[in-house]
């Protein structure tokens, strides 16, 4: 399969958008990628729709250099994730190392905190459009935007395009 040997980390926090964690996770596993889910302290997190996920470890257990990509799901989780400096640093360092960073829905707020959107073209859920613009990004309304190694999407209905872009970037 296309992603055999690739290692991807998914950042998890409470009230994540259920589909935005489980759809990419399963799709990437289907492509033979190794997918690690990392949280900020708890062992299990519950999504907005009540679906739980048990994480493999804490973000502080991992190093950006060990992964090919970072996936940041939306929901209310990004607001929680961005309050953890270790998460912000992980995303920033992953970006500096040239890793694929894929963010969907409200996940752009974590990209803002990591200060990696200035001069980039992105999309997101419309509610954070102004935040991304204020951080120096050019915001567009498309199902998926690929700007170098930065991949962004708007909402769960964009997941097929989002996953195809991630797979293509890692192939």
BALUMTI-30281 format. One record per residue: x, y, z of N, C-alpha, C, O, CB in turn. Coordinates in steps of 0.02 Angstrom, whole numbers, padded with zeros to 5 digits, always signed. Each point is the difference from the previous one (the first is absolute). Glycine has a CB too. Layout:
N
XYZXYZXYZXYZXYZ
...
This chain:
171
+00041-00060+00000-00041+00060+00000+00044+00063+00000+00060-00004+00011-00151-00059+00049
+00059+00118-00072+00035+00063-00013+00042+00026+00058+00052+00030-00011-00143-00004-00066
+00069-00038+00139+00033+00032+00057+00038-00048+00045+00015+00016+00057-00103+00069-00061
+00105-00143-00021+00038-00048+00038+00065+00032+00024+00038+00027-00041-00089-00123-00024
+00064+00094+00130+00060+00030+00028-00008+00071+00023+00045+00027+00032+00017-00101-00106
-00118+00106+00058-00012+00069+00022-00030-00001+00071-00038-00045+00017+00020+00083-00137
+00037+00012+00159-00024+00005+00069-00035+00067+00010+00028+00053-00016+00067-00129+00057
-00155+00073-00016-00043+00059+00006-00025+00006+00072-00017-00050+00031-00018+00041-00152
+00035+00069+00147-00027+00012+00067-00064+00042-00005-00003+00048-00038+00120-00053+00088
-00168-00016-00013-00063+00036+00004-00005+00030+00070+00006-00036+00049-00063-00041-00135
+00046+00142+00090-00004+00035+00064-00072-00004+00027-00047+00018-00036+00142+00059+00003
-00102-00100+00094-00066-00013+00029-00010+00041+00064+00046+00007+00041-00044-00123-00090
-00061+00142+00056-00022+00033+00062-00075-00010+00005-00032-00022-00047+00127+00108+00044
-00123-00069+00060-00072-00007+00013-00041+00039-00051+00020+00054-00022+00004-00071+00144
-00081-00010-00138-00049+00032-00044+00025+00010-00072-00017+00048-00033-00027+00009+00133
+00086-00105-00122+00021+00001-00070-00060-00015-00044-00049-00030+00023+00166-00006+00008
-00114+00057-00094-00052-00018-00048+00011-00073-00019+00050-00017-00032-00060+00137-00014
-00036-00164+00065+00009-00072-00005+00023-00023-00069+00050-00036-00005-00138+00025+00091
+00054+00032-00138+00019-00022-00068+00070+00024-00019+00035-00034-00037-00156+00036+00006
+00141+00056+00055+00064+00029-00020+00060-00034+00034+00057+00013-00018-00116+00094+00001
+00045-00151+00064+00053-00043+00029-00004-00069-00032+00050-00025-00027-00054+00088+00136
-00055-00093-00107-00005-00070-00018+00004-00013-00076+00029-00050-00021-00098+00035+00122
+00041+00059-00141+00003-00010-00073+00072+00002-00025+00022-00048-00032-00137+00100+00020
+00154+00001+00026+00070+00000-00024+00041-00056+00032+00042-00031-00034-00050+00154+00017
-00002-00136+00081+00038-00053+00033-00009-00067-00035+00048-00034-00017-00060+00096+00126
-00050-00080-00120-00014-00064-00032+00021-00001-00073+00026-00050-00025-00121+00034+00103
+00085+00071-00113+00020+00005-00071+00075-00008-00007+00023-00034-00046-00121+00109+00023
+00137-00045+00067+00073-00004-00003+00026-00068+00021+00049-00025-00028-00043+00148+00050
-00039-00154+00027+00017-00069+00018-00013-00046-00059+00038-00046-00014-00065+00069+00135
-00028-00010-00157-00016-00039-00059+00055+00004-00053+00010-00047-00038-00132+00067+00062
+00157+00037-00026+00055+00009-00047+00066-00025+00029+00053+00012-00029-00112+00087-00018
+00056-00134+00104+00057-00031+00032+00047+00048+00036+00058-00017+00014-00066-00069-00101
-00016+00146+00102+00039+00046+00042-00005-00021+00073-00049-00033+00020+00029+00128-00102
+00070-00077+00121-00003-00008+00072-00030+00064+00027+00027+00054-00011+00074-00134+00016
-00156+00074+00031-00035+00059+00027+00002-00002+00076-00022-00049+00030-00053+00056-00132
+00102+00046+00131+00005+00007+00073-00047+00056+00021+00000+00054-00030+00120-00096+00031
-00160+00030+00051-00043+00052+00027+00030+00024+00066+00014-00040+00045-00117-00010-00100
+00113+00116+00060+00033+00028+00059-00045+00052+00032-00029+00043-00033+00142-00064-00017
-00119+00017+00116-00040+00047+00038+00044+00044+00043+00061+00003-00008-00155-00083+00008
+00061+00114+00046+00036+00046+00043+00005-00023+00073+00029+00034+00042-00068+00056-00117
+00011-00149+00090+00005-00026+00068-00047-00057+00015+00019-00047+00035+00015+00159-00003
-00095-00109-00056-00048-00054+00012+00017-00061-00043+00037+00006-00049-00126+00078+00078
+00063-00141-00011+00010-00061-00040-00054-00007-00053+00012-00029-00053+00043-00025+00151
-00115+00080-00083-00057-00005-00045-00033+00068-00006-00007+00036+00050-00010-00157-00020
-00004+00138-00091-00034+00063-00013-00066-00016-00035-00006-00049-00035+00116+00114+00026
-00159-00022+00020-00065-00009-00031-00012+00056-00049+00013+00059+00015-00058-00117+00087
+00020+00040-00161-00015+00049-00051-00066+00037+00013-00036-00018+00047+00099-00052-00128
-00077+00120+00041-00061+00039+00007-00062-00043-00005-00051+00015+00031+00112+00083-00079
-00058-00150+00009-00059-00043-00011+00002-00062+00046-00042-00044-00006+00037+00084-00113
+00053-00041+00166+00001-00052+00051+00042-00061-00015+00001-00047+00039-00110+00087-00012
+00145-00040-00084+00040-00058-00017+00068+00006+00034+00034+00051-00009-00094-00064-00102
+00081-00037+00150+00065+00005+00035+00059-00024-00042-00008-00038-00047-00054+00022+00154
+00120+00040-00088+00062-00027-00029+00052-00004+00055+00009+00047+00040-00036+00002-00155
+00061-00104+00117+00056-00010+00046+00063+00020-00036+00013-00024-00056-00072-00071+00119
+00099+00139-00034+00061+00023-00032+00058-00047+00015-00002-00040+00046-00038+00158-00038
+00090-00113-00050+00060-00042+00007+00049+00028+00051+00041-00036+00027-00055+00000-00144
+00009+00102+00131+00044+00032+00047-00012+00074+00002-00046+00026-00032+00131-00114+00013
-00043+00122+00059-00004+00074+00005+00045+00031-00053+00049-00030-00021-00073+00023+00145
+00007+00066-00145+00039+00036-00051+00073+00006+00023+00045-00001-00041-00147+00065+00005
+00113-00058+00100+00069+00007+00026+00040-00065-00006+00060+00000+00010-00102+00087+00068
+00008-00142-00094+00034-00064-00011+00030-00006-00069+00038-00047-00014-00115-00005+00095
+00062+00099-00125+00018-00005-00071+00042+00058-00024-00001+00054+00030-00103-00118-00049
+00141+00052-00036+00043+00052-00030-00024+00012-00072-00014-00048-00036+00114+00016+00110
-00104+00095-00095-00020+00015-00069+00042-00036-00053-00026-00020-00052-00014+00130+00093
+00104-00118-00028+00045-00031-00049-00019-00072-00015+00019-00027-00052+00071+00101+00093
-00129-00106+00003-00018-00070-00009-00062-00010-00043-00020-00057-00012+00070+00036+00122
-00081+00075-00134-00062-00005-00038+00006+00034-00067+00039+00047-00009-00103-00050+00116
+00025-00022-00155-00003+00030-00066-00055+00052-00005+00004+00045-00043+00040-00151-00005
-00094+00102+00091-00057+00046-00003-00033+00007+00068+00004-00044+00042-00022+00013-00162
-00015+00088+00128-00040+00015+00059-00071+00015-00025-00009+00040-00046+00110+00006+00112
-00150-00078-00036-00070+00014-00017-00032+00032+00061+00005-00025+00056-00011-00071-00139
-00027+00153+00071-00035+00036+00053-00074+00002-00017-00020+00035-00047+00123+00035+00074
-00144-00108+00010-00072+00001-00013-00032+00062+00031+00030+00035+00041-00031-00160-00044
-00060+00137-00018-00037+00058+00026-00044-00017+00059+00017-00041+00043-00014+00088-00157
-00060-00015+00114-00043-00002+00058+00024+00053+00049+00027+00051-00019-00053-00175+00003
+00015+00110+00080+00024+00047+00051+00069-00018+00025+00030+00036+00039-00148-00015-00005
+00144-00077-00057+00066-00024+00022+00057+00050-00015+00043+00009+00043-00084-00124-00062
+00042+00148-00039+00056+00046-00014+00006+00056+00052+00056+00022+00016-00070-00049-00136
-00043+00051+00146+00004+00052+00052+00033-00027+00063+00036+00036+00034-00139+00017-00080
+00093-00116+00060+00031-00031+00058+00074-00015-00015+00044+00011+00042-00156-00061-00007
+00125+00023-00095+00069-00017-00019+00046+00061+00002+00057-00005+00022-00102-00087-00093
+00020+00149+00047+00043+00059-00005+00020+00029+00067+00044+00043+00003-00097-00020-00111
+00020-00045+00162+00019+00024+00066+00059-00039+00030+00025+00017+00053-00144+00017-00036
+00140-00086-00052+00057-00041+00022+00062+00019-00041+00003-00014-00060-00081-00081+00094
+00125+00126-00002+00060+00023-00036+00037-00058-00034+00029+00010-00054-00018+00083+00137
-00012-00152-00054+00033-00057-00032-00032-00017-00067+00034-00019-00047-00005-00025+00160
-00095+00052-00118-00035-00012-00063+00019+00053-00051+00015-00015-00058-00110-00040+00119
+00093+00118-00040+00017+00056-00045+00071-00009-00026+00013+00009-00060-00092+00068+00122
+00125-00094-00018+00070-00011-00020+00007-00059-00047+00039+00002-00047-00002+00047+00156
-00075-00103-00097+00003-00058-00043-00021+00018-00071+00032-00021-00049-00056-00054+00147
-00030+00113-00105-00024+00021-00066+00050+00046-00033+00016-00008-00059-00135-00004+00098
+00145+00061-00001+00048+00047-00028+00064-00036-00023+00025+00013-00055-00071+00077+00130
+00072-00135-00033+00061-00036-00018-00012-00047-00059+00044-00008-00043-00007+00014+00162
-00095-00037-00122-00017-00042-00057+00000+00040-00065+00026-00022-00051-00095-00052+00126
+00042+00133-00071+00000+00046-00058+00071+00018-00019+00018-00001-00059-00131+00046+00094
+00154-00027+00014+00069+00020-00014+00040-00058-00030+00047+00012-00038-00053+00069+00133
-00012-00143-00078+00034-00058-00027-00027-00021-00069+00025-00048-00030-00005+00011+00146
-00069+00074-00141-00027-00014-00066-00049-00059-00002-00009-00031-00052+00113+00076+00007
-00135-00059+00102-00049-00054+00003-00067+00023-00029-00013+00060-00002+00071-00108+00104
-00099+00002-00124-00068+00015-00022-00041+00018+00062+00000-00038+00049+00009-00040-00151
-00042+00135+00099-00046+00020+00054-00069+00004-00031-00010+00038-00047+00101+00028+00111
-00138-00105-00039-00068-00002-00027-00050+00020+00054-00004-00033+00052+00038-00058-00134
-00071+00144+00069-00046+00027+00049-00069+00010-00031-00006+00025-00056+00101+00032+00116
-00146-00078-00024-00068+00005-00026-00045+00036+00050+00008-00006+00060+00009-00100-00125
-00064+00143+00038-00053+00033+00038+00030+00055+00045+00031+00048-00024-00099-00155+00021
+00059+00101+00069+00026+00049+00047+00074-00009+00016+00028+00038+00039-00142-00032+00009
+00145-00057-00077+00071-00014+00015+00046+00057-00021+00057+00004+00025-00082-00125-00039
+00002+00164-00030+00041+00057-00020+00018+00045+00059+00050+00035-00003-00105-00039-00107
+00016+00002+00163+00016+00041+00059+00066-00023+00031+00038+00041+00027-00160-00022-00006
+00137-00084-00024+00065-00024+00025+00056+00021-00047+00055+00015+00023-00112-00113+00031
+00043+00101-00119+00050+00025-00047+00017+00073+00014+00058+00021-00006-00100-00102-00081
-00009+00119+00106+00011+00070+00018+00046+00004+00061+00048+00038+00001-00161-00006-00047
+00098-00072+00098+00042+00001+00060+00071-00022-00014+00047+00025+00031-00149-00048+00037
+00111-00023-00115+00067-00023-00019+00035+00049-00046+00059-00009-00017-00098-00109+00030
+00003+00170-00035+00027+00053-00043+00029-00028-00065+00056+00015-00019-00031+00052+00122
-00066-00109-00138+00024-00029-00062-00044+00015-00061+00006-00033-00051+00044-00057+00120
-00095+00139-00063-00045+00015-00056+00017+00065-00037-00028+00013-00053-00059-00075+00114
+00131+00101-00034+00017+00064-00032+00024-00011-00071+00048-00037-00011-00018+00086+00124
-00063-00016-00161+00019-00006-00070-00023-00063-00034+00018-00013-00058+00079+00081+00087
-00137-00109+00004-00025-00063-00027-00073+00007-00021-00036+00042+00027+00117-00106+00046
-00101+00023-00120-00070-00004-00020-00031-00059+00036+00026-00056-00003-00003+00109-00111
-00079-00041+00149-00032-00052+00040-00076+00005-00007-00027+00047-00027+00123-00044+00108
-00129-00055-00055-00072+00001+00010-00014-00027+00070+00045-00025+00033-00068+00011-00158
-00039+00020+00147-00020-00022+00066-00075+00005+00005-00034+00021-00047+00144+00016+00099
-00137-00056+00005-00069+00016+00015-00005+00076+00002+00045+00033+00026-00065-00142+00040
-00033+00136-00093-00005+00073-00009+00006+00039+00065+00021+00058-00001-00094-00081-00097
+00057-00007+00155+00002+00035+00064+00070+00024+00019+00006+00047+00039-00103-00116-00004
+00149+00038-00061+00068+00022+00017+00035+00034-00059+00060+00013+00003-00053-00106+00080
-00044+00108-00135+00027+00034-00059+00037+00065+00020+00056+00011-00022-00149-00060-00048
+00061+00091+00110+00030+00064+00019+00063-00009+00042+00047+00039-00006-00160+00012+00002
+00115-00103+00045+00060-00014+00041+00059-00018-00045+00056+00022+00010-00129-00062+00085
+00059-00001-00146+00053-00020-00047+00024+00060-00040+00060+00009-00010-00109-00124+00003
+00003+00157-00015+00019+00060-00037+00041+00047+00044+00050+00028-00023-00154-00038-00047
+00084+00019+00132+00036+00044+00046+00071-00027+00013+00045+00039+00016-00154-00005+00037
+00118-00100-00059+00066-00030+00010+00042+00002-00064+00055-00027-00001-00105-00047+00089
+00023+00105-00141+00039+00009-00061-00013-00049-00055+00036-00001-00050+00047+00047+00122
-00134-00088-00065-00016-00049-00052-00048+00030-00052-00037+00047+00014+00054-00140+00069
-00015+00065-00143-00051+00014-00050-00052-00056+00007+00017-00058-00012+00065+00119-00068
-00144-00044+00097-00052-00050+00011-00042-00007-00063-00020+00050-00029+00019-00023+00153
-00012-00088-00144-00043-00014-00058-00052-00052+00020+00011-00040+00046+00082+00068-00127
-00149-00028+00047-00055-00046+00015+00001-00058-00050-00033+00002-00052-00037+00092+00100
+00110-00146-00032+00005-00060-00042+00001-00061+00046+00016+00005+00059+00047+00058-00150
-00079-00121+00063-00003-00061+00040+00069-00020+00027+00005-00027+00055-00102-00010-00123
+00148+00050+00029+00068-00014+00023+00048+00050-00032-00008+00018-00058-00019-00142+00074
+00076+00146+00022+00052+00044-00026+00067-00031+00018+00012-00016+00058-00086+00120-00047
+00116-00111-00061+00067-00026+00011+00048+00057-00016+00004+00023-00057-00037-00143+00030
+00069+00143+00077+00051+00053-00008+00066-00029+00025+00014+00002+00060-00100+00094-00047
+00124-00123-00059+00061-00035+00020-00018-00062+00040-00037-00043-00023+00102+00151+00024
-00039-00112+00060-00014-00058+00043-00057+00014+00049-00013-00040+00045+00133+00007-00055
-00154+00090+00001-00056+00018+00043-00065-00017-00037-00013+00027-00054+00080+00065+00112
-00108-00135-00028-00063-00022-00029-00056+00020+00047+00002-00015+00059+00054-00082-00119
-00106+00133+00034-00056+00021+00041-00066-00016-00034-00006+00001-00061+00077+00090+00111
-00122-00104-00009-00068-00012-00024-00049+00033+00047+00018+00021+00055+00017-00129-00108
-00098+00112+00031-00051+00039+00036-00040-00039+00051-00011+00025+00056+00006+00044-00155
-00019-00130+00082-00050-00034+00041-00004-00074-00017+00032-00022-00048-00097+00129+00055
+00027-00146+00031-00003-00071-00012-00018-00020-00071+00026-00051-00025-00057+00040+00143
-00011+00047-00151-00018-00019-00069+00059+00006-00048-00003-00026-00056-00114+00063+00079
+00170-00004-00002+00061+00006-00042+00050-00056+00013+00053-00002-00032-00069+00125+00033
+00001-00169+00043+00048-00052+00019+00026-00042-00058+00059-00016+00000-00117+00012+00107
+00017-00015-00157+00030-00037-00056+00056+00039-00035+00052-00029-00015-00162-00029+00000
+00099+00122+00001+00052+00041-00032+00059+00010+00046+00058-00002-00022-00146+00061-00044
+00075-00049+00130+00053+00010+00051+00045-00062+00002+00061+00007-00003-00138+00068+00070
+00047-00134-00063+00040-00062+00004+00038-00013-00064+00057-00023+00002-00140-00023+00078
+00051+00058-00138+00036-00009-00063+00061+00045-00003+00053-00021-00023-00161-00009-00033
+00102+00092+00079+00057+00047+00000+00056-00024+00046+00059+00005-00017-00138+00089-00008
+00061-00120+00083+00050-00025+00047+00037-00060-00030+00061-00003+00002-00132+00042+00096
+00033-00085-00126+00030-00059-00032+00046+00020-00057+00055-00027-00006-00156-00041+00037
+00078+00114-00072+00042+00023-00056+00064+00033+00025+00054-00012-00027-00157+00029-00042
+00097+00024+00121+00060+00035+00027+00050-00049+00029+00060+00014-00001-00132+00086+00026
+00049-00156+00000+00044-00049+00032+00023-00056-00046+00043-00039+00019-00100+00066+00086
+00028-00030-00164+00017-00055-00047+00065+00013-00036+00022-00041-00040-00143+00019+00024
